[in-house]
Structure formats: structure tokens, C-alpha cells
Amino acid sequence: MPANSNVNVSQLYETGNKKFFAASKNPDGSFGDKEYHEGLMQVSIEFKSETTDISADDNPAFIRLNSPLSGEGTVQFAVLPFNVYSKFFDVTTDKNGAVVIKSGAKSKEVAFGFYTSVGDGSESMFTLYRAVFQLPALSSVSFDGKTIRDLTLNVTVYPYEYISEELKKENVTYTIVNSKTNEDIWDKVQDEIYIPDSSIDEGE
């Protein structure tokens, strides 16, 4: 059977993780500055949503409700500078410049994301809106005479509430913006965390 010539196979794969970014989530739900960081190696997150069936009229699934999508996984870095640590965790430096890992404080929530290269030559920007990271394991291994840290962070991703175009409260777990499919807004959504249905200033 001949292959379907109408299928654009260049859009069937994505490669690489690059241009990691993060922004602190403010108490009012807005986000701080979107900052880019080098050193991203791998992102692996599995998502799940629980389904509840409500029976009626002898139909066991008369109404089927899905809980908001959440995820758990890991993000691996080659390097993790202090300014990223301080964004993810309750850490600071003391008067002598030593890094102090605090205990007992409320977990910090952040938005983060990364880019992938698509087979058609475009880029996709993934944004995850409400994430909590755990400190990496305190371990090291010897490699070619140098000591390196295991910079794999466990992360939990929760739904984020936003106001839709219909002025309704909706939940989003992550979004994907593509440089070709969304060419009209691509350049305008690079400097701040993109919020679904937000107004994009034509003048920017």
C-alpha cells in the first residue's frame, strides 16, 4: 500500500529541550519576571486526571466528570545557578555568603517552561503554570577527576486558574505556542508568561 503523500511527516516529531525559563508566582495569581536559564537537559512529566461517573436513568455514566489535569515528574539540569535555586526553593545567603537551605517554609510555586525544535523547522514553547519543585538529592559522583552533582529535580504540576474569553473561570495545566502556527503572536509572548485568552498588544 503506497504511503499517503498528504501526510507531512516533518511535523510528527520534536527534538531537544532548550531555553528553560521560569517565573515566580505571586500571591494574587500573577507572575513575576520571566527569566531564561541555560543548562536544561531533560524534562519528563506524566499527567493524570481522575474521572468520576455519576449514574442516572439506568446509565452508570450519565454524567462523567474529569478532575483538572495534574502532573508529576523530573527536570534535569547540567547546571543550576543560585538565582534558580532561590526562585524554586526557600534558600538565601547569610552575611558570609554561605548558601542557607531553610526548613519549614511554604513551598514556592513557579511557572516554568522550555522550547523544542519541531521537524518542520519551527519551535514550540511549552509553559507549565503552577509547579512546586523539590530540592535535588545531596549526592555526587566522580567523573574524569571532577565532582558533579545530580541536578535532577522532582516536580509536581498543578492546574492554574485563569479567566477565559467568555469571562469564565477555567483551569489550565500547560500550553503550547508554536512559532509557525502562532506566528502572529510568537514574538510578543517571549518576554512574559503567556496566559490563555490574554489580550496581546498589537503595538508590542
N, C-alpha and C positions, 0 to 999 in steps of 0.2 A: 504494500500500500504506500503510495508516494506521500512524502511529508507535506503538511499543509503550508503552502507558501505564504499564507496570510499571517502566520504566527511570527511575531518579532521576537526572536529568541534573545536578542540583546537586552531585553527588559526583564528577563527571567532570573537574573542573578544580581547579587550585590557583593562587593568585596571591601574588606578593610574597615577598620574603626579609626577615626581620626578626629581632630578638632574637638576634643572634650570641652564642655562648658558647664558651668554651674552658677546658681544664683540663690542667695538666701531667701527663704520665705518669711515675709513679715507677718506679725500678728493679725493684721487686717486682711490677709489673703493675697496681698500684692507681693511683688518680687523685687529684690534688690538688683544691683548691677549684674549683668551677665558677663562673666569673665571666662576667657578661654585658657586652657592649660594643656601643655604638651605631656606626652608620656603614656597615653592610653594604649593598652594592649588588647584587652578583650572585654566584651560585655555579654553576660549570659543571664537572662532573666526569664523565668517561666511565669505565665499569667494564669489566673483561675477566677472563676465566678460560680457561685453556688446557685442552683436552681431550686425553687420551691413551687410545687404543684398544688393548686387549690382545686378541689373537686366540686362539681355541681352538675345537675341534670344527668346523673349517672356517667359523667365523663371525669375520670380521675385527673385529667389535666385540663380542666375547663379554663383555668387561668394559670399561666406559667410565668412566674416572676424570677428574674435574674438579679442577683446582687451585683453591686458595682465591681468592676474588674480590679483586682489587685495582683501584685507580683512579688516574687522573691528570687534572689539570685546573687550574682557576684559581679564586681567590676575590678579588673586587674590593671595595675599601673606599673610602668617601669620606674617612674619616679613620682613622688608625691610631696610637693613643696609645702612649707609650713602654712602658707596662706590658704591652701586647700584644706589642710588639717583643721585650721581654725574655722573654716566655713562649715565643715561636716560635723566637728566634734567640739566638746567643751574643753578646749585647751587654750593655754596662754603662755606667756613667758614671764618669769619672775624678774626681780631687779638685777639679777646677774646674767640674764639672757638665757637661762635654762628653760627648756620646754616643760610645762607642767600639765599633766593629764589629770583633770579634775574628776570627781565622782559625785553622783547623786543629783546632778542637774537634769533638767528636762531635755530629752533628745531634740536635736536640731532638725528641722525639716527644710529640705532644699529642693529646688528644681535642678535637673541636670539633663545633659543630652550629648549627642555625638553625631558625626556625619559618616555616611558610607558612600562609596562610589558605585553607581549603577552601570550596568552593561551598555546602556545607550549613551554613555558619556556624561550623564548628569550626576548630580549629588542629591542625596536625601538627608534631611535634618530631622533627627528623632529628638523629641522633647518629652521628658517624663516629669510630672509636675509636683509630686509630693512624696519625697523619698527620705528615708532615715537610714543612715549608714552606721555600721558597727566598726569599731577600731580593728585594725588588722592584727593577726596573731603576732606575738612577740617572739620571733624566731629568725634565724639567719642560717645561711649555708655558705660554705667556702666554694668559690668559683674562680679559677685561674689566679689564686693568691689574693683575691679580693673578697670582702664580706658583703653580701647583698641581703636585703630584707625581702620577705614575702609580702608584697604590696597588693594582696587580694582582699578587697573589702566586701563583706556581706551587706546586702542592701534589701530593704523592703519598700515597695512602691504602693502607695495608697491613692484612691481616687481624689481628684481635686474638683471642687465645686466652682462653676462659673455661670454667668448669665448668658443664655442663648440669644440668637437674633429675635426669637419670639418672646423675649423677656421672661423666660422660664429658667429656673434653677436646674442645671444639668451637671452630670459628673463626667469627667474625662480622666483617663489614666495616662495616655500618651498621644502625641500627634506626630504625623509625618508631613513635612513640607518638602517638595521636590523642585529643583532648580529649573526644570523644563515644564512640568505640569503646572507649577505655580509660579511661572516666570514673572508674572505681573507684580507679585509681592515679594519675591525672593530677596532682593537687595534690601528691602525695607524691614525685614524681620530678623536681621542678623545681629542687631545690637541689643535687643531686649528679648525677654522670654515671650514667645508667641502665645497668645491666649485665643482659643477658638472663638470665632464670630466677632473678634475685636475689630474696631474701625482702623483701617490702615490709611494714614495720612498720605494723600496723593502728592503732597509737596515734599515729602522726605526723599 
